[in-house]
Amino acid sequence: MPSLLRSVPRLLPMLVATSACVSVNMSRSESGTSARTPLPSDARAATAVVQTAFHDFRVVEVARGLVNPSGLEFTPEGDLLVTERPGRLRIIRKGVLLPNSVAGLPPIQAIGRGARALASLEQAGLRDVVLHPDFATNRLLYISYVKPGADSLGSIAVIRGRFENDRLTNVQEIFHARADG
């Protein structure tokens, strides 16, 4: 347990940093699902270049049907794990968004409630996903999310779970920033 507590401060900046880099040009769908059809090659060829003072970035659409994506992580096998703010963890495999969400997540407060609901997207949902440094061997990943609570906005929590057969097992809460102190 002491080594786990030492690793939490190192994981939180990774969770926050990935979340800040993701919300770029992924399309939105009302249903949150997509067909298992890859994007046509001409859709991938249509790219935009964003120029900045230091670097140029090429923006390429990699999937359709995601709803408010907020975090992503590549697995060693080449899959892309994507968190969606409504509380789903999705898989993009070989360019195809799989139709089913990853099972095994805890309850997630997907939107703000009550008078403070105006911050619903900023203060709710599934936030980020980070692979354990030894993921290829142990299959562990870490996910930050908003845990439902008595207050209207819930509170931030981090879980660790084993990613096996497109589902999360052995889920443990390793951090909880209780809003009530």
FIGUBA-752461 format. One record per residue: residue in one letter; x, y, z of N, C-alpha, C, O in turn. Coordinates in steps of 0.1 Angstrom, whole numbers, plus 5000, padded with zeros to 4 digits. Layout:
aXYZXYZXYZXYZ ...
END
This chain:
m500849885000500050005000500850135000500550224993 p502050145008502850265007503350294993503350414989 s503750194985504250224972503050274963503250364954 l501850224965500650274958500450424961500150504952 l500550454974500350594978501350684972501050804968 r502650644970503650724964503450744949503850844944 s502750644943502550654928501350744925501350804914 v500450774934499250854931499750994927499151044917 p500651064934501051204929501651204916501551304909 r502251094911502851094898501851064887501951114876 l500750994891499650964881498751084879498351104867 l498451164889497551274887497951374876497151414868 p499251414876499651504865499451444851499051514842 m499751314850499551254837498051254833497751274822 l497151224843495751224840495251364836494551374826 v495751464842495351604839495951644826495251704817 a497151614823497851654811497151594798496951654788 t496851464799496251394788494851454785494451474774 s494151484796492851534794492851674787491951704780 a493851754790493951884784494251874769494051974762 c494851764764495351764751494351694741494551684729 v493251644746492351564738491251624730490951584719 s490551714736489251764730489451834717489151954716 v490051774707490351834695489651764683490051644680 n488751824678488151784665487751634664487951574653 m487151584674486451444673484951474672484451554679 s484351414662482951444660482051384670482451294678 r480851444670479851414681478651344675478351364664 s478151254683476951174679475951184690476251174702 e474651184687473651184697473551054704473351044716 s473650944696473550814702474750764710474650674718 g475950814706477150764713477650634707478550574712 t477050594696477550474689477850494675477550604669 s478650404669478850414655478850274649479050174656 a478750274636478750144629480250094630481150174631 r480449964628481749904628482349924614483049834609 t482150034608482650064594483850164595483650274601 p484950124590486050224591485750344582484850344574 l486450454586486250574578486750554564487750484562 p486150604553486650594540488050654539488350744546 s488850594530490250644530490250794526491150864530 d489250844518489250984514488951074526489451184527 a488251024536487951104548489251114556489451224562 r490051014556491351024564492351114556493151184562 a492251114543493151194535492851344537493751424536 a491551384540491251524542491751564556491151534566 t492851634555493451674568493551834568493551894558 a493751884580493952024581495252044588495651964597 v495952144585497252174591497052304600496552404595 v497352294613497252404622498652454624499552374629 q498952584621500252634623500352714636499452794639 t501452694643501652774655503052834654503852804644 a503452914663504852974663505952874664507052894659 f505652754670506752664673506552534664507652474660 h505352484661505152364654503952374645503052454648 d503952294635502752274627502152144631502852044633 f500752134632500152014636499151974624498452054619 r499151844621498251794611497151724619497351634627 v495851774616494651724623494051614614493651644602 v493851494619493251384611492151324619492351294631 e490951304613489851244620490151094621490451034611 v490151034633490350894635489150814637489150694636 a488050874641486850804644485650894644485751014647 r484450844642483250914643482350844653482450724655 g481450924660480550864669480850884683480150834692 l481950954687482350974701481551094706481351194699 v481151084719480451194725481351264736481651194746 n481751384734482551454743483751374748483951354760 p484651334738485851264742486751354751486851474748 s487351304761488151384770489551324773490351404778 g489751204771491051144774491351034764490450964759 l492651004761492950894752494250834756495150904762 e494450714752495650634755495850524745494850454742 f497050514739497250404730497750284738498650294747 t497250164735497750034741498949984732499050024721 p499749894738500849844730500349764718501149754708 e499149714718498649644706498149734695497749694684 g498149874698497649964688496250014690495850094682 d495549964699494150014702494250154708495250184714 l493250224706493150354712491950354722490850334718 l492250374735491250384745490850534746491650624748 v489550564746489050694746487950714757487050634757 t488150804766487050834776486150934770486451024763 e484850914773483751004770483151064782482950994792 r482951194782482351264794481051204799480851194811 p480151144790478951084796479250964804478250904810 g480450914805480750804814481150674807480950564813 r481550684795481950554787483450554784484050664781 l483950434784485350414779485150334766484550234766 r485650394755485450334742486850284736487850324741 i486750194727487950134720487850164705486850144699 i488950224700489050234685490150124682491350134686 r489750034674490649924670490749914655489749904648 k491949934650492249924636491450034628490950004617 g491250144634490550254628489050244629488350324623 v488550154637487050134638486650154653487250094662 l485650244655485150264669484250144672483250124665 l484650064682483849944685482449994691482350094698 p481349924688480049964691479749964706478950044711 n480349874714480149864728481149934736482349934733 s480749994747481650054757482349944765481849834766 v483449984771484149884780483249874792482849964799 a483049744796482249714808483149714820484349704819 g482549734832483249724845483549854852484249854862 l483149964846483350094853482450114865481350054865 p482850194875481950214886480950324882481050374871 p479950354890478950454887479750594885480650624892 i479250664875479950794871478850894871477850874865 q479151014877478251124876478551194862479451264861 a477651164853477851214839477551364837478151424828 i476651414845476351564843476151624857475951554867 g476351754858476151824871474651814874473851804865 r474351834887472951824891472651954899473552024904 g471451984900470952094909471352234903471652244891 a471452324912471752464908473152484902473352584895 r474052394905475452414900475652334887476752304884 a474552294880474652214868475352284857475652224847 l475552424858476152494847477552444844478052464833 a478152384853479552334851479452184848480452114850 s478352144842478151994840479251924832479651814836 l479751984822480751914814482151934821483051844819 e482352044828483652054834483851984847484951944851 q482751954854482751894867482051764867481651714878 a482051694856481351564856481951474846482751514837 g481651344847481951244837483251174839483951184849 l483551094829484751014828485851114823485551174813 r486951114829487951224826489051164818489251214806 d489951084823491151044816491450894819490950834828 v492350844810492850704812494350704809494850774800 v495050634818496550624817496850474819496450414828 l497750424810498250284812499350284823500050374825 h499350174830500450144840501750134832501650084820 p502850174837504150164830504450024825505150004815 d503949924832504149784828502849724823502649604824 f502049804816500749754811500849634802500049544803 a501849624794502049504785502049374792501649274787 t502549384805502649264813501449244823500849144824 n501049354830500049344840498649394836497749364843 r498549454824497249504819496449604828495249614827 l497149674837496549764846496449904839497349944832 l495349974841495150104837494450184848493850134857 y494650314847494150414857493150504850493350554839 i492050534857490950614851490550714862490250684873 s490450844858489950944866488450974862488150974850 y487651004872486251034869485551114880486151124890 v484351154878483651224888482651124894481851064888 k482951094907482151004915480851064920480951174926 p479751004918478451064923478551084939479151004946 g478051194943478051224957476751294962475851324954 a476751334974475651404980475551544975474451604973 d476651604972476651744967476251734952476251634946 s476051854946475551854932476551824922476251794910 l477851834925478851814915479651684916480451654908 g479451614927480251494929481651524933481951634937 s482551424932483951454935484851364926484451264921 i486151414925487051344916487551214923487851214935 a487651104915488250984920489050924909488950954898 v490050834914490850764904490750614908490850574919 i490550534897490450384899491550324892492150374882 r491850194896492850114889492049984886491349934894 g492249934874491649814870492449734860493349794853 r492149614858492849524848491949524836490749494836 f492549554824491849564811492049424804493149394799 e491049344804491049214798489849184790488749214794 n490049144778488949104769487949224767486749204768 d488449344765487649464763486749494775485749564773 r487149454787486349494799487349524810488549484810 l486849594820487649624832487349534844486149524847 t488349474850488049384861488949424873489849504871 n488749364884489449394896489649544899490749594902 v488549614898488549764899488749804914487949754922 q489649894916489849944930489950094929490650154921 e489350164939489450304940490750334947490950284958 i491650414941492950444947493050584952494050624959 f492150674948492150814952490750864951490050834942 h490450944961489051004962489251144969489551154980 a489051254961489051384967487651424971486851484964 r487351384983486051414988485651564989486451644994 a484551594983484151734983483751784997483751904999 d483351695006482851735019484051745029483851765041 g485251735024486451745033486851625039487751615047 
END
